[in-house]
Amino acid sequence: MADEEISRKLLEEISSDVLDLIQYLYTGCRTVLLYPPESPTVKRAVENVYQSLMSMIPEGGALDLSFMEDKLTVNGEVADDFIQKTGITRKFQ
Protein backbone atom coordinates (compact mmCIF):
# COMPACT_ATOMS: atom_id res chain seq x y z
CA MET A 1 0.00 0.00 0.00
CA ALA A 2 1.42 3.40 -0.98
CA ASP A 3 2.14 6.06 1.67
CA GLU A 4 -0.60 8.24 0.20
CA GLU A 5 -3.16 5.44 0.58
CA ILE A 6 -2.09 4.83 4.17
CA SER A 7 -2.34 8.56 4.97
CA ARG A 8 -5.80 8.74 3.41
CA LYS A 9 -6.96 5.71 5.38
CA LEU A 10 -5.69 7.24 8.63
CA LEU A 11 -7.38 10.54 7.77
CA GLU A 12 -10.67 8.74 7.10
CA GLU A 13 -10.40 6.89 10.43
CA ILE A 14 -9.68 10.12 12.30
CA SER A 15 -12.55 11.86 10.52
CA SER A 16 -14.88 9.04 11.49
CA ASP A 17 -13.69 9.20 15.12
CA VAL A 18 -14.23 12.98 15.23
CA LEU A 19 -17.73 12.60 13.81
CA ASP A 20 -18.54 9.92 16.36
CA LEU A 21 -17.24 12.07 19.20
CA ILE A 22 -19.26 15.11 18.07
CA GLN A 23 -22.40 13.00 17.78
CA TYR A 24 -21.84 11.46 21.23
CA LEU A 25 -21.23 14.92 22.74
CA TYR A 26 -24.39 16.29 21.20
CA THR A 27 -26.47 13.28 22.24
CA GLY A 28 -24.95 13.30 25.71
CA CYS A 29 -25.74 16.98 26.24
CA ARG A 30 -29.32 16.46 25.14
CA THR A 31 -29.71 13.34 27.28
CA VAL A 32 -28.41 15.07 30.41
CA LEU A 33 -30.99 17.80 29.92
CA LEU A 34 -33.86 15.36 29.43
CA TYR A 35 -33.26 12.70 32.09
CA PRO A 36 -32.33 12.66 35.79
CA PRO A 37 -28.60 12.13 36.55
CA GLU A 38 -29.13 8.65 37.98
CA SER A 39 -30.88 7.43 34.83
CA PRO A 40 -29.20 4.51 33.02
CA THR A 41 -29.70 6.50 29.80
CA VAL A 42 -27.58 9.35 31.16
CA LYS A 43 -24.91 6.99 32.45
CA ARG A 44 -24.73 5.27 29.06
CA ALA A 45 -24.53 8.61 27.21
CA VAL A 46 -21.71 9.83 29.45
CA GLU A 47 -19.85 6.55 29.04
CA ASN A 48 -20.16 6.79 25.24
CA VAL A 49 -18.63 10.28 25.28
CA TYR A 50 -15.84 9.15 27.61
CA GLN A 51 -14.95 6.06 25.55
CA SER A 52 -15.02 7.98 22.28
CA LEU A 53 -12.87 10.75 23.70
CA MET A 54 -10.35 8.40 25.28
CA SER A 55 -9.96 6.45 22.04
CA MET A 56 -8.87 9.65 20.29
CA ILE A 57 -6.32 10.90 22.81
CA PRO A 58 -2.84 9.49 22.34
CA GLU A 59 -1.15 8.26 25.51
CA GLY A 60 0.31 11.26 27.28
CA GLY A 61 -1.28 13.53 24.69
CA ALA A 62 -4.16 15.94 24.46
CA LEU A 63 -7.13 16.63 22.23
CA ASP A 64 -8.24 20.12 21.28
CA LEU A 65 -11.52 20.60 19.42
CA SER A 66 -12.29 24.19 18.51
CA PHE A 67 -13.79 26.41 15.85
CA MET A 68 -11.79 28.85 13.75
CA GLU A 69 -13.62 30.92 11.16
CA ASP A 70 -16.63 28.58 11.37
CA LYS A 71 -14.50 25.50 10.69
CA LEU A 72 -13.83 22.70 13.14
CA THR A 73 -10.20 22.30 14.09
CA VAL A 74 -8.69 19.22 15.71
CA ASN A 75 -5.45 19.85 17.57
CA GLY A 76 -5.03 23.11 15.67
CA GLU A 77 -5.54 21.58 12.22
CA VAL A 78 -8.66 22.30 10.19
CA ALA A 79 -10.72 19.12 10.08
CA ASP A 80 -11.17 17.21 6.86
CA ASP A 81 -13.65 18.67 4.34
CA PHE A 82 -15.78 15.56 4.80
CA ILE A 83 -16.49 16.58 8.40
CA GLN A 84 -17.14 20.19 7.47
CA LYS A 85 -19.65 19.14 4.80
CA THR A 86 -21.69 16.86 7.07
CA GLY A 87 -23.10 19.87 8.90
CA ILE A 88 -22.84 18.07 12.23
CA THR A 89 -20.57 20.76 13.64
CA ARG A 90 -23.29 23.39 13.27
CA LYS A 91 -24.99 21.84 16.30
CA PHE A 92 -22.28 23.37 18.47
CA GLN A 93 -21.97 26.83 16.94
C-alpha positions in Angstrom: 0.0 0.0 0.0 1.4 3.4 -1.0 2.1 6.1 1.7 -0.6 8.2 0.2 -3.2 5.4 0.6 -2.1 4.8 4.2 -2.3 8.6 5.0 -5.8 8.7 3.4 -7.0 5.7 5.4 -5.7 7.2 8.6 -7.4 10.5 7.8 -10.7 8.7 7.1 -10.4 6.9 10.4 -9.7 10.1 12.3 -12.6 11.9 10.5 -14.9 9.0 11.5 -13.7 9.2 15.1 -14.2 13.0 15.2 -17.7 12.6 13.8 -18.5 9.9 16.4 -17.2 12.1 19.2 -19.3 15.1 18.1 -22.4 13.0 17.8 -21.8 11.5 21.2 -21.2 14.9 22.7 -24.4 16.3 21.2 -26.5 13.3 22.2 -24.9 13.3 25.7 -25.7 17.0 26.2 -29.3 16.5 25.1 -29.7 13.3 27.3 -28.4 15.1 30.4 -31.0 17.8 29.9 -33.9 15.4 29.4 -33.3 12.7 32.1 -32.3 12.7 35.8 -28.6 12.1 36.5 -29.1 8.6 38.0 -30.9 7.4 34.8 -29.2 4.5 33.0 -29.7 6.5 29.8 -27.6 9.4 31.2 -24.9 7.0 32.4 -24.7 5.3 29.1 -24.5 8.6 27.2 -21.7 9.8 29.4 -19.9 6.5 29.0 -20.2 6.8 25.2 -18.6 10.3 25.3 -15.8 9.1 27.6 -15.0 6.1 25.5 -15.0 8.0 22.3 -12.9 10.8 23.7 -10.3 8.4 25.3 -10.0 6.4 22.0 -8.9 9.7 20.3 -6.3 10.9 22.8 -2.8 9.5 22.3 -1.2 8.3 25.5 0.3 11.3 27.3 -1.3 13.5 24.7 -4.2 15.9 24.5 -7.1 16.6 22.2 -8.2 20.1 21.3 -11.5 20.6 19.4 -12.3 24.2 18.5 -13.8 26.4 15.8 -11.8 28.8 13.7 -13.6 30.9 11.2 -16.6 28.6 11.4 -14.5 25.5 10.7 -13.8 22.7 13.1 -10.2 22.3 14.1 -8.7 19.2 15.7 -5.4 19.8 17.6 -5.0 23.1 15.7 -5.5 21.6 12.2 -8.7 22.3 10.2 -10.7 19.1 10.1 -11.2 17.2 6.9 -13.7 18.7 4.3 -15.8 15.6 4.8 -16.5 16.6 8.4 -17.1 20.2 7.5 -19.7 19.1 4.8 -21.7 16.9 7.1 -23.1 19.9 8.9 -22.8 18.1 12.2 -20.6 20.8 13.6 -23.3 23.4 13.3 -25.0 21.8 16.3 -22.3 23.4 18.5 -22.0 26.8 16.9 
